[in-house]
Amino acid sequence: MKPISLLTAAVALLSPLLLASAWAAGEHDKQLASEPPASRMASNTTTMTDGEVRKVDKEAKKVTLKHGAIRNLDMPAMTMVFLVKDPALLGKIKAGDKVKFQAENISGGIAITAIEVTK
C-alpha cells in the first residue's frame, strides 16, 4: 500500500471518532449554557474574600478594594476597582470598612456580587 493510501485510510478511520468527540463537546457546552448560572458556580458561591474598602463610587457603580487572593478567580491579592452587580450593595459600605465579598467573572468582566461589612 502506498503511503498516501495509508494516510487516507487513517483519516477515514479516525474521522468518525473526531466528529463524535466534537459533537459531545458541543453538547456539553449547550448543557452548561442551559443551566442557571447559580448551578454552574455553586462551588464559588460560598467563597468569600477578605478586603478593605478604599473608595466607593456610587455614580459609576464601582468600589475600590484592597483584597486578599480571590480563589475562585485565581487572582492574587492586590488593590483594584470592581464593578458592582447590584448598585444597592454600595449603600452598605464606606471607605475604611473591613469586608468579605464575592466576586465573579460576569460577561468577561469581574463584578462584586455580594459584600458585607465584618467587625
N, CA, C and O atoms as a printed pandas DataFrame, in Angstrom:
     atom_number atom_name residue_name chain_id  residue_number  x_coord  y_coord  z_coord
0              1         N          MET        A               1    0.846   -1.178    0.000
1              2        CA          MET        A               1    0.000    0.000    0.000
2              3         C          MET        A               1    0.891    1.241    0.000
3              4         O          MET        A               1    1.900    1.291    0.703
4              5         N          LYS        A               2    0.513    2.232   -0.788
5              6        CA          LYS        A               2    1.294    3.453   -0.893
6              7         C          LYS        A               2    1.101    4.297    0.363
7              8         O          LYS        A               2    0.049    4.210    0.996
8              9         N          PRO        A               3    2.106    5.127    0.747
9             10        CA          PRO        A               3    1.993    5.971    1.937
10            11         C          PRO        A               3    0.765    6.876    1.901
11            12         O          PRO        A               3    0.138    7.097    2.937
12            13         N          ILE        A               4    0.411    7.401    0.739
13            14        CA          ILE        A               4   -0.753    8.281    0.664
14            15         C          ILE        A               4   -2.024    7.498    0.945
15            16         O          ILE        A               4   -2.973    8.033    1.519
16            17         N          SER        A               5   -2.049    6.255    0.551
17            18        CA          SER        A               5   -3.215    5.407    0.805
18            19         C          SER        A               5   -3.347    5.111    2.289
19            20         O          SER        A               5   -4.461    5.042    2.807
20            21         N          LEU        A               6   -2.217    4.933    2.990
21            22        CA          LEU        A               6   -2.249    4.730    4.432
22            23         C          LEU        A               6   -2.807    5.956    5.134
23            24         O          LEU        A               6   -3.593    5.839    6.074
24            25         N          LEU        A               7   -2.399    7.121    4.679
25            26        CA          LEU        A               7   -2.893    8.359    5.261
26            27         C          LEU        A               7   -4.393    8.497    5.031
27            28         O          LEU        A               7   -5.137    8.863    5.941
28            29         N          THR        A               8   -4.822    8.209    3.842
29            30        CA          THR        A               8   -6.252    8.286    3.524
30            31         C          THR        A               8   -7.042    7.303    4.382
31            32         O          THR        A               8   -8.111    7.641    4.891
32            33         N          ALA        A               9   -6.527    6.100    4.543
33            34        CA          ALA        A               9   -7.208    5.097    5.354
34            35         C          ALA        A               9   -7.262    5.528    6.815
35            36         O          ALA        A               9   -8.287    5.342    7.472
36            37         N          ALA        A              10   -6.174    6.102    7.335
37            38        CA          ALA        A              10   -6.147    6.560    8.726
38            39         C          ALA        A              10   -7.153    7.678    8.948
39            40         O          ALA        A              10   -7.865    7.681    9.952
40            41         N          VAL        A              11   -7.216    8.621    8.025
41            42        CA          VAL        A              11   -8.170    9.722    8.141
42            43         C          VAL        A              11   -9.599    9.177    8.094
43            44         O          VAL        A              11  -10.457    9.622    8.856
44            45         N          ALA        A              12   -9.855    8.223    7.208
45            46        CA          ALA        A              12  -11.190    7.641    7.090
46            47         C          ALA        A              12  -11.594    6.925    8.375
47            48         O          ALA        A              12  -12.756    6.978    8.776
48            49         N          LEU        A              13  -10.645    6.257    9.020
49            50        CA          LEU        A              13  -10.950    5.539   10.252
50            51         C          LEU        A              13  -11.119    6.478   11.450
51            52         O          LEU        A              13  -11.963    6.233   12.312
52            53         N          LEU        A              14  -10.327    7.543   11.511
53            54        CA          LEU        A              14  -10.357    8.438   12.669
54            55         C          LEU        A              14  -11.425    9.527   12.578
55            56         O          LEU        A              14  -11.835   10.061   13.608
56            57         N          SER        A              15  -11.877    9.863   11.396
57            58        CA          SER        A              15  -12.851   10.940   11.229
58            59         C          SER        A              15  -14.108   10.759   12.076
59            60         O          SER        A              15  -14.523   11.704   12.747
60            61         N          PRO        A              16  -14.733    9.568   12.068
61            62        CA          PRO        A              16  -15.933    9.418   12.906
62            63         C          PRO        A              16  -15.648    9.628   14.392
63            64         O          PRO        A              16  -16.482   10.179   15.111
64            65         N          LEU        A              17  -14.484    9.197   14.851
65            66        CA          LEU        A              17  -14.127    9.397   16.265
66            67         C          LEU        A              17  -13.959   10.872   16.589
67            68         O          LEU        A              17  -14.427   11.336   17.628
68            69         N          LEU        A              18  -13.297   11.608   15.713
69            70        CA          LEU        A              18  -13.095   13.039   15.936
70            71         C          LEU        A              18  -14.412   13.801   15.881
71            72         O          LEU        A              18  -14.638   14.715   16.674
72            73         N          LEU        A              19  -15.278   13.429   14.951
73            74        CA          LEU        A              19  -16.576   14.089   14.856
74            75         C          LEU        A              19  -17.430   13.807   16.089
75            76         O          LEU        A              19  -18.116   14.701   16.586
76            77         N          ALA        A              20  -17.393   12.574   16.581
77            78        CA          ALA        A              20  -18.163   12.226   17.778
78            79         C          ALA        A              20  -17.659   13.002   18.980
79            80         O          ALA        A              20  -18.448   13.459   19.806
80            81         N          SER        A              21  -16.350   13.149   19.077
81            82        CA          SER        A              21  -15.758   13.890   20.183
82            83         C          SER        A              21  -16.161   15.365   20.113
83            84         O          SER        A              21  -16.511   15.957   21.134
84            85         N          ALA        A              22  -16.114   15.953   18.934
85            86        CA          ALA        A              22  -16.501   17.358   18.767
86            87         C          ALA        A              22  -17.985   17.547   19.068
87            88         O          ALA        A              22  -18.374   18.539   19.684
88            89         N          TRP        A              23  -18.813   16.600   18.637
89            90        CA          TRP        A              23  -20.247   16.684   18.907
90            91         C          TRP        A              23  -20.501   16.626   20.408
91            92         O          TRP        A              23  -21.302   17.398   20.935
92            93         N          ALA        A              24  -19.812   15.702   21.105
93            94        CA          ALA        A              24  -20.007   15.567   22.551
94            95         C          ALA        A              24  -19.585   16.844   23.269
95            96         O          ALA        A              24  -20.247   17.268   24.217
96            97         N          ALA        A              25  -18.506   17.453   22.834
97            98        CA          ALA        A              25  -18.057   18.707   23.456
98            99         C          ALA        A              25  -19.086   19.801   23.230
99           100         O          ALA        A              25  -19.352   20.595   24.132
100          101         N          GLY        A              26  -19.666   19.852   22.042
101          102        CA          GLY        A              26  -20.694   20.845   21.751
102          103         C          GLY        A              26  -21.936   20.634   22.599
103          104         O          GLY        A              26  -22.539   21.600   23.067
104          105         N          GLU        A              27  -22.326   19.371   22.802
105          106        CA          GLU        A              27  -23.483   19.069   23.641
106          107         C          GLU        A              27  -23.219   19.482   25.086
107          108         O          GLU        A              27  -24.117   19.972   25.771
108          109         N          HIS        A              28  -21.976   19.281   25.550
109          110        CA          HIS        A              28  -21.618   19.682   26.915
110          111         C          HIS        A              28  -21.739   21.198   27.059
111          112         O          HIS        A              28  -22.247   21.689   28.067
112          113         N          ASP        A              29  -21.269   21.942   26.049
113          114        CA          ASP        A              29  -21.371   23.401   26.094
114          115         C          ASP        A              29  -22.821   23.845   26.113
115          116         O          ASP        A              29  -23.172   24.782   26.831
116          117         N          LYS        A              30  -23.682   23.176   25.323
117          118        CA          LYS        A              30  -25.107   23.518   25.316
118          119         C          LYS        A              30  -25.722   23.269   26.685
119          120         O          LYS        A              30  -26.541   24.054   27.163
120          121         N          GLN        A              31  -25.320   22.166   27.311
121          122        CA          GLN        A              31  -25.856   21.845   28.636
122          123         C          GLN        A              31  -25.448   22.910   29.636
123          124         O          GLN        A              31  -26.271   23.353   30.437
124          125         N          LEU        A              32  -24.186   23.328   29.605
125          126        CA          LEU        A              32  -23.724   24.371   30.519
126          127         C          LEU        A              32  -24.478   25.672   30.277
127          128         O          LEU        A              32  -24.864   26.357   31.225
128          129         N          ALA        A              33  -24.684   26.009   29.017
129          130        CA          ALA        A              33  -25.368   27.260   28.699
130          131         C          ALA        A              33  -26.821   27.241   29.167
131          132         O          ALA        A              33  -27.381   28.285   29.500
132          133         N          SER        A              34  -27.426   26.064   29.192
133          134        CA          SER        A              34  -28.829   25.990   29.593
134          135         C          SER        A              34  -29.011   25.944   31.110
135          136         O          SER        A              34  -30.118   26.153   31.606
136          137         N          GLU        A              35  -27.938   25.674   31.846
137          138        CA          GLU        A              35  -28.038   25.641   33.303
138          139         C          GLU        A              35  -28.057   27.052   33.859
139          140         O          GLU        A              35  -27.389   27.933   33.318
140          141         N          PRO        A              36  -28.801   27.284   34.921
141          142        CA          PRO        A              36  -28.764   28.600   35.553
142          143         C          PRO        A              36  -27.360   28.887   36.071
143          144         O          PRO        A              36  -26.672   27.965   36.507
144          145         N          PRO        A              37  -26.915   30.151   36.033
145          146        CA          PRO        A              37  -25.570   30.495   36.498
146          147         C          PRO        A              37  -25.286   30.012   37.913
147          148         O          PRO        A              37  -24.162   29.602   38.204
148          149         N          ALA        A              38  -26.264   30.050   38.789
149          150        CA          ALA        A              38  -26.026   29.640   40.174
150          151         C          ALA        A              38  -25.584   28.191   40.257
151          152         O          ALA        A              38  -24.728   27.856   41.076
152          153         N          SER        A              39  -26.150   27.323   39.428
153          154        CA          SER        A              39  -25.769   25.921   39.496
154          155         C          SER        A              39  -24.386   25.708   38.905
155          156         O          SER        A              39  -23.655   24.822   39.347
156          157         N          ARG        A              40  -24.014   26.515   37.904
157          158        CA          ARG        A              40  -22.675   26.378   37.330
158          159         C          ARG        A              40  -21.625   26.867   38.302
159          160         O          ARG        A              40  -20.492   26.387   38.266
160          161         N          MET        A              41  -21.966   27.810   39.173
161          162        CA          MET        A              41  -20.982   28.420   40.043
162          163         C          MET        A              41  -21.206   28.033   41.497
163          164         O          MET        A              41  -20.758   28.731   42.407
164          165         N          ALA        A              42  -21.889   26.935   41.711
165          166        CA          ALA        A              42  -22.238   26.534   43.074
166          167         C          ALA        A              42  -21.008   26.441   43.969
167          168         O          ALA        A              42  -21.064   26.810   45.142
168          169         N          SER        A              43  -19.902   25.952   43.425
169          170        CA          SER        A              43  -18.720   25.818   44.267
170          171         C          SER        A              43  -18.116   27.176   44.606
171          172         O          SER        A              43  -17.386   27.303   45.589
172          173         N          ASN        A              44  -18.419   28.205   43.784
173          174        CA          ASN        A              44  -17.854   29.527   44.019
174          175         C          ASN        A              44  -18.712   30.400   44.926
175          176         O          ASN        A              44  -18.214   31.373   45.492
176          177         N          THR        A              45  -19.987   30.071   45.072
177          178        CA          THR        A              45  -20.880   30.971   45.774
178          179         C          THR        A              45  -20.560   31.087   47.253
179          180         O          THR        A              45  -20.947   32.072   47.881
180          181         N          THR        A              46  -19.874   30.126   47.824
181          182        CA          THR        A              46  -19.539   30.211   49.241
182          183         C          THR        A              46  -18.155   30.801   49.471
183          184         O          THR        A              46  -17.744   30.993   50.615
184          185         N          THR        A              47  -17.444   31.087   48.404
185          186        CA          THR        A              47  -16.105   31.633   48.524
186          187         C          THR        A              47  -16.170   33.129   48.777
187          188         O          THR        A              47  -16.510   33.908   47.887
188          189         N          MET        A              48  -15.844   33.516   49.981
189          190        CA          MET        A              48  -15.809   34.941   50.320
190          191         C          MET        A              48  -14.345   35.338   50.499
191          192         O          MET        A              48  -13.535   34.554   50.994
192          193         N          THR        A              49  -14.024   36.542   50.098
193          194        CA          THR        A              49  -12.661   37.051   50.179
194          195         C          THR        A              49  -12.628   38.239   51.129
195          196         O          THR        A              49  -13.534   39.072   51.123
196          197         N          ASP        A              50  -11.585   38.313   51.944
197          198        CA          ASP        A              50  -11.407   39.453   52.847
198          199         C          ASP        A              50  -10.898   40.648   52.059
199          200         O          ASP        A              50  -10.108   40.508   51.126
200          201         N          GLY        A              51  -11.365   41.819   52.451
201          202        CA          GLY        A              51  -10.905   43.027   51.791
202          203         C          GLY        A              51  -11.116   44.252   52.649
203          204         O          GLY        A              51  -11.724   44.189   53.718
204          205         N          GLU        A              52  -10.604   45.371   52.160
205          206        CA          GLU        A              52  -10.805   46.660   52.812
206          207         C          GLU        A              52  -11.234   47.657   51.748
207          208         O          GLU        A              52  -10.597   47.780   50.702
208          209         N          VAL        A              53  -12.324   48.367   52.028
209          210        CA          VAL        A              53  -12.851   49.344   51.075
210          211         C          VAL        A              53  -11.926   50.560   51.073
211          212         O          VAL        A              53  -11.649   51.144   52.121
212          213         N          ARG        A              54  -11.460   50.927   49.899
213          214        CA          ARG        A              54  -10.620   52.112   49.750
214          215         C          ARG        A              54  -11.425   53.291   49.224
215          216         O          ARG        A              54  -11.191   54.435   49.612
216          217         N          LYS        A              55  -12.396   53.000   48.317
217          218        CA          LYS        A              55  -13.191   54.075   47.725
218          219         C          LYS        A              55  -14.510   53.490   47.224
219          220         O          LYS        A              55  -14.553   52.375   46.703
220          221         N          VAL        A              56  -15.583   54.261   47.391
221          222        CA          VAL        A              56  -16.896   53.891   46.879
222          223         C          VAL        A              56  -17.320   54.958   45.880
223          224         O          VAL        A              56  -17.344   56.144   46.212
224          225         N          ASP        A              57  -17.651   54.552   44.668
225          226        CA          ASP        A              57  -18.109   55.475   43.626
226          227         C          ASP        A              57  -19.509   55.033   43.204
227          228         O          ASP        A              57  -19.671   54.234   42.282
228          229         N          LYS        A              58  -20.528   55.572   43.902
229          230        CA          LYS        A              58  -21.913   55.171   43.641
230          231         C          LYS        A              58  -22.353   55.545   42.228
231          232         O          LYS        A              58  -23.070   54.786   41.577
232          233         N          GLU        A              59  -21.928   56.706   41.759
233          234        CA          GLU        A              59  -22.328   57.162   40.436
234          235         C          GLU        A              59  -21.847   56.218   39.335
235          236         O          GLU        A              59  -22.583   55.929   38.392
236          237         N          ALA        A              60  -20.616   55.742   39.460
237          238        CA          ALA        A              60  -20.048   54.833   38.455
238          239         C          ALA        A              60  -20.334   53.371   38.764
239          240         O          ALA        A              60  -19.979   52.490   37.980
240          241         N          LYS        A              61  -20.980   53.102   39.915
241          242        CA          LYS        A              61  -21.291   51.732   40.349
242          243         C          LYS        A              61  -20.026   50.894   40.506
243          244         O          LYS        A              61  -19.950   49.751   40.057
244          245         N          LYS        A              62  -19.021   51.512   41.169
245          246        CA          LYS        A              62  -17.728   50.852   41.347
246          247         C          LYS        A              62  -17.258   50.993   42.786
247          248         O          LYS        A              62  -17.652   51.911   43.506
248          249         N          VAL        A              63  -16.397   50.050   43.186
249          250        CA          VAL        A              63  -15.775   50.102   44.504
250          251         C          VAL        A              63  -14.308   49.697   44.341
251          252         O          VAL        A              63  -13.979   48.778   43.590
252          253         N          THR        A              64  -13.443   50.401   45.060
253          254        CA          THR        A              64  -12.030   50.056   45.070
254          255         C          THR        A              64  -11.768   49.275   46.341
255          256         O          THR        A              64  -12.060   49.743   47.441
256          257         N          LEU        A              65  -11.211   48.073   46.185
257          258        CA          LEU        A              65  -10.926   47.205   47.324
258          259         C          LEU        A              65   -9.471   46.792   47.343
259          260         O          LEU        A              65   -8.887   46.467   46.309
260          261         N          LYS        A              66   -8.890   46.808   48.539
261          262        CA          LYS        A              66   -7.612   46.143   48.774
262          263         C          LYS        A              66   -8.035   44.763   49.272
263          264         O          LYS        A              66   -8.699   44.651   50.303
264          265         N          HIS        A              67   -7.657   43.721   48.550
265          266        CA          HIS        A              67   -8.198   42.401   48.865
266          267         C          HIS        A              67   -7.137   41.314   48.908
267          268         O          HIS        A              67   -6.036   41.452   48.377
268          269         N          GLY        A              68   -7.518   40.229   49.563
269          270        CA          GLY        A              68   -6.699   39.026   49.566
270          271         C          GLY        A              68   -6.902   38.275   48.258
271          272         O          GLY        A              68   -7.606   38.744   47.364
272          273         N          ALA        A              69   -6.282   37.112   48.153
273          274        CA          ALA        A              69   -6.408   36.295   46.942
274          275         C          ALA        A              69   -7.871   35.898   46.738
275          276         O          ALA        A              69   -8.549   35.464   47.670
276          277         N          ILE        A              70   -8.335   36.054   45.514
277          278        CA          ILE        A              70   -9.687   35.638   45.163
278          279         C          ILE        A              70   -9.554   34.272   44.503
279          280         O          ILE        A              70   -9.248   34.165   43.315
280          281         N          ARG        A              71   -9.787   33.239   45.290
281          282        CA          ARG        A              71   -9.517   31.872   44.850
282          283         C          ARG        A              71  -10.355   31.429   43.647
283          284         O          ARG        A              71   -9.828   30.791   42.736
284          285         N          ASN        A              72  -11.653   31.758   43.632
285          286        CA          ASN        A              72  -12.483   31.291   42.527
286          287         C          ASN        A              72  -12.131   31.958   41.197
287          288         O          ASN        A              72  -12.542   31.477   40.142
288          289         N          LEU        A              73  -11.383   33.051   41.233
289          290        CA          LEU        A              73  -10.938   33.717   40.012
290          291         C          LEU        A              73   -9.438   33.531   39.771
291          292         O          LEU        A              73   -8.889   34.034   38.791
292          293         N          ASP        A              74   -8.783   32.800   40.681
293          294        CA          ASP        A              74   -7.340   32.576   40.596
294          295         C          ASP        A              74   -6.595   33.911   40.487
295          296         O          ASP        A              74   -5.706   34.082   39.654
296          297         N          MET        A              75   -6.986   34.850   41.356
297          298        CA          MET        A              75   -6.424   36.200   41.334
298          299         C          MET        A              75   -5.632   36.439   42.620
299          300         O          MET        A              75   -6.135   36.159   43.708
300          301         N          PRO        A              76   -4.410   36.948   42.516
301          302        CA          PRO        A              76   -3.619   37.219   43.714
302          303         C          PRO        A              76   -4.134   38.458   44.458
303          304         O          PRO        A              76   -4.947   39.219   43.932
304          305         N          ALA        A              77   -3.655   38.640   45.662
305          306        CA          ALA        A              77   -4.004   39.813   46.464
306          307         C          ALA        A              77   -3.512   41.074   45.761
307          308         O          ALA        A              77   -2.427   41.095   45.179
308          309         N          MET        A              78   -4.334   42.131   45.826
309          310        CA          MET        A              78   -3.977   43.411   45.204
310          311         C          MET        A              78   -5.031   44.446   45.573
311          312         O          MET        A              78   -5.983   44.144   46.292
312          313         N          THR        A              79   -4.862   45.643   45.086
313          314        CA          THR        A              79   -5.883   46.685   45.204
314          315         C          THR        A              79   -6.387   46.966   43.800
315          316         O          THR        A              79   -5.604   47.218   42.885
316          317         N          MET        A              80   -7.719   46.919   43.638
317          318        CA          MET        A              80   -8.268   47.164   42.301
318          319         C          MET        A              80   -9.696   47.680   42.387
319          320         O          MET        A              80  -10.342   47.605   43.432
320          321         N          VAL        A              81  -10.170   48.202   41.271
321          322        CA          VAL        A              81  -11.529   48.719   41.147
322          323         C          VAL        A              81  -12.414   47.608   40.587
323          324         O          VAL        A              81  -12.052   46.943   39.616
324          325         N          PHE        A              82  -13.570   47.417   41.206
325          326        CA          PHE        A              82  -14.528   46.413   40.758
326          327         C          PHE        A              82  -15.843   47.091   40.384
327          328         O          PHE        A              82  -16.239   48.077   41.006
328          329         N          LEU        A              83  -16.501   46.569   39.386
329          330        CA          LEU        A              83  -17.894   46.920   39.129
330          331         C          LEU        A              83  -18.729   46.202   40.176
331          332         O          LEU        A              83  -18.295   45.189   40.724
332          333         N          VAL        A              84  -19.916   46.709   40.460
333          334        CA          VAL        A              84  -20.811   46.082   41.421
334          335         C          VAL        A              84  -22.063   45.664   40.665
335          336         O          VAL        A              84  -22.698   46.481   39.999
336          337         N          LYS        A              85  -22.413   44.382   40.774
337          338        CA          LYS        A              85  -23.568   43.862   40.038
338          339         C          LYS        A              85  -24.855   44.566   40.463
339          340         O          LYS        A              85  -25.679   44.924   39.621
340          341         N          ASP        A              86  -25.027   44.763   41.770
341          342        CA          ASP        A              86  -26.214   45.433   42.301
342          343         C          ASP        A              86  -25.769   46.722   42.988
343          344         O          ASP        A              86  -25.152   46.658   44.051
344          345         N          PRO        A              87  -26.064   47.890   42.412
345          346        CA          PRO        A              87  -25.618   49.163   42.989
346          347         C          PRO        A              87  -26.078   49.375   44.435
347          348         O          PRO        A              87  -25.463   50.153   45.164
348          349         N          ALA        A              88  -27.140   48.701   44.857
349          350        CA          ALA        A              88  -27.616   48.832   46.243
350          351         C          ALA        A              88  -26.561   48.352   47.241
351          352         O          ALA        A              88  -26.566   48.772   48.398
352          353         N          LEU        A              89  -25.661   47.479   46.801
353          354        CA          LEU        A              89  -24.594   46.996   47.683
354          355         C          LEU        A              89  -23.693   48.140   48.146
355          356         O          LEU        A              89  -23.132   48.084   49.240
356          357         N          LEU        A              90  -23.553   49.177   47.317
357          358        CA          LEU        A              90  -22.659   50.289   47.656
358          359         C          LEU        A              90  -23.192   51.118   48.824
359          360         O          LEU        A              90  -22.423   51.818   49.482
360          361         N          GLY        A              91  -24.486   51.048   49.085
361          362        CA          GLY        A              91  -25.064   51.786   50.205
362          363         C          GLY        A              91  -24.744   51.162   51.551
363          364         O          GLY        A              91  -24.978   51.773   52.593
364          365         N          LYS        A              92  -24.216   49.963   51.534
365          366        CA          LYS        A              92  -23.916   49.234   52.773
366          367         C          LYS        A              92  -22.472   49.405   53.235
367          368         O          LYS        A              92  -22.114   48.963   54.327
368          369         N          ILE        A              93  -21.640   50.045   52.407
369          370        CA          ILE        A              93  -20.209   50.122   52.719
370          371         C          ILE        A              93  -19.696   51.546   52.587
371          372         O          ILE        A              93  -20.312   52.393   51.940
372          373         N          LYS        A              94  -18.538   51.791   53.225
373          374        CA          LYS        A              94  -17.872   53.089   53.097
374          375         C          LYS        A              94  -16.363   52.863   53.166
375          376         O          LYS        A              94  -15.908   51.806   53.605
376          377         N          ALA        A              95  -15.595   53.855   52.734
377          378        CA          ALA        A              95  -14.134   53.750   52.757
378          379         C          ALA        A              95  -13.666   53.434   54.175
379          380         O          ALA        A              95  -14.137   54.029   55.145
380          381         N          GLY        A              96  -12.740   52.499   54.278
381          382        CA          GLY        A              96  -12.191   52.088   55.567
382          383         C          GLY        A              96  -12.832   50.837   56.142
383          384         O          GLY        A              96  -12.264   50.215   57.040
384          385         N          ASP        A              97  -14.015   50.452   55.641
385          386        CA          ASP        A              97  -14.683   49.247   56.145
386          387         C          ASP        A              97  -13.889   47.992   55.800
387          388         O          ASP        A              97  -13.361   47.859   54.696
388          389         N          LYS        A              98  -13.817   47.086   56.750
389          390        CA          LYS        A              98  -13.303   45.735   56.505
390          391         C          LYS        A              98  -14.496   44.935   56.002
391          392         O          LYS        A              98  -15.578   44.997   56.586
392          393         N          VAL        A              99  -14.304   44.185   54.925
393          394        CA          VAL        A              99  -15.422   43.477   54.310
394          395         C          VAL        A              99  -15.044   42.046   53.916
395          396         O          VAL        A              99  -13.870   41.683   53.848
396          397         N          LYS        A             100  -16.064   41.268   53.665
397          398        CA          LYS        A             100  -15.948   39.986   52.978
398          399         C          LYS        A             100  -16.807   40.152   51.737
399          400         O          LYS        A             100  -17.898   40.719   51.801
400          401         N          PHE        A             101  -16.312   39.654   50.598
401          402        CA          PHE        A             101  -17.058   39.848   49.363
402          403         C          PHE        A             101  -16.924   38.647   48.448
403          404         O          PHE        A             101  -16.019   37.824   48.581
404          405         N          GLN        A             102  -17.855   38.579   47.521
405          406        CA          GLN        A             102  -17.852   37.555   46.476
406          407         C          GLN        A             102  -17.692   38.263   45.145
407          408         O          GLN        A             102  -18.428   39.202   44.842
408          409         N          ALA        A             103  -16.728   37.814   44.348
409          410        CA          ALA        A             103  -16.527   38.379   43.010
410          411         C          ALA        A             103  -16.640   37.248   42.000
411          412         O          ALA        A             103  -16.196   36.126   42.246
412          413         N          GLU        A             104  -17.242   37.564   40.861
413          414        CA          GLU        A             104  -17.418   36.576   39.806
414          415         C          GLU        A             104  -17.100   37.190   38.461
415          416         O          GLU        A             104  -17.215   38.400   38.264
416          417         N          ASN        A             105  -16.698   36.335   37.543
417          418        CA          ASN        A             105  -16.473   36.759   36.171
418          419         C          ASN        A             105  -17.828   36.738   35.474
419          420         O          ASN        A             105  -18.402   35.673   35.245
420          421         N          ILE        A             106  -18.328   37.913   35.142
421          422        CA          ILE        A             106  -19.644   38.042   34.515
422          423         C          ILE        A             106  -19.468   38.730   33.170
423          424         O          ILE        A             106  -19.042   39.883   33.101
424          425         N          SER        A             107  -19.795   38.022   32.120
425          426        CA          SER        A             107  -19.709   38.565   30.755
426          427         C          SER        A             107  -18.333   39.147   30.462
427          428         O          SER        A             107  -18.223   40.211   29.853
428          429         N          GLY        A             108  -17.299   38.463   30.889
429          430        CA          GLY        A             108  -15.937   38.881   30.590
430          431         C          GLY        A             108  -15.380   39.942   31.526
431          432         O          GLY        A             108  -14.230   40.353   31.366
432          433         N          GLY        A             109  -16.160   40.395   32.494
433          434        CA          GLY        A             109  -15.676   41.371   33.469
434          435         C          GLY        A             109  -15.852   40.840   34.876
435          436         O          GLY        A             109  -16.690   39.970   35.113
436          437         N          ILE        A             110  -15.080   41.346   35.796
437          438        CA          ILE        A             110  -15.171   40.898   37.170
438          439         C          ILE        A             110  -16.060   41.862   37.934
439          440         O          ILE        A             110  -15.854   43.075   37.903
440          441         N          ALA        A             111  -17.052   41.310   38.621
441          442        CA          ALA        A             111  -18.007   42.136   39.358
442          443         C          ALA        A             111  -18.215   41.579   40.760
443          444         O          ALA        A             111  -18.141   40.371   40.988
444          445         N          ILE        A             112  -18.474   42.487   41.689
445          446        CA          ILE        A             112  -18.821   42.110   43.059
446          447         C          ILE        A             112  -20.296   41.705   43.041
447          448         O          ILE        A             112  -21.154   42.465   42.591
448          449         N          THR        A             113  -20.577   40.503   43.537
449          450        CA          THR        A             113  -21.960   40.024   43.572
450          451         C          THR        A             113  -22.516   40.001   44.987
451          452         O          THR        A             113  -23.729   39.909   45.174
452          453         N          ALA        A             114  -21.645   40.084   45.982
453          454        CA          ALA        A             114  -22.072   40.130   47.383
454          455         C          ALA        A             114  -20.966   40.800   48.191
455          456         O          ALA        A             114  -19.782   40.606   47.919
456          457         N          ILE        A             115  -21.364   41.588   49.187
457          458        CA          ILE        A             115  -20.383   42.229   50.049
458          459         C          ILE        A             115  -21.029   42.486   51.399
459          460         O          ILE        A             115  -22.191   42.885   51.473
460          461         N          GLU        A             116  -20.278   42.257   52.460
461          462        CA          GLU        A             116  -20.776   42.510   53.817
462          463         C          GLU        A             116  -19.656   43.040   54.688
463          464         O          GLU        A             116  -18.507   42.612   54.580
464          465         N          VAL        A             117  -20.003   43.971   55.545
465          466        CA          VAL        A             117  -19.029   44.557   56.472
466          467         C          VAL        A             117  -18.753   43.539   57.580
467          468         O          VAL        A             117  -19.675   42.917   58.108
468          469         N          THR        A             118  -17.475   43.377   57.923
469          470        CA          THR        A             118  -17.098   42.497   59.027
470          471         C          THR        A             118  -16.678   43.362   60.204
471          472         O          THR        A             118  -16.380   44.545   60.040
472          473         N          LYS        A             119  -16.655   42.775   61.376
473          474        CA          LYS        A             119  -16.283   43.537   62.574
474          475         C          LYS        A             119  -14.896   43.227   63.010
475          476         O          LYS        A             119  -14.422   43.780   64.003
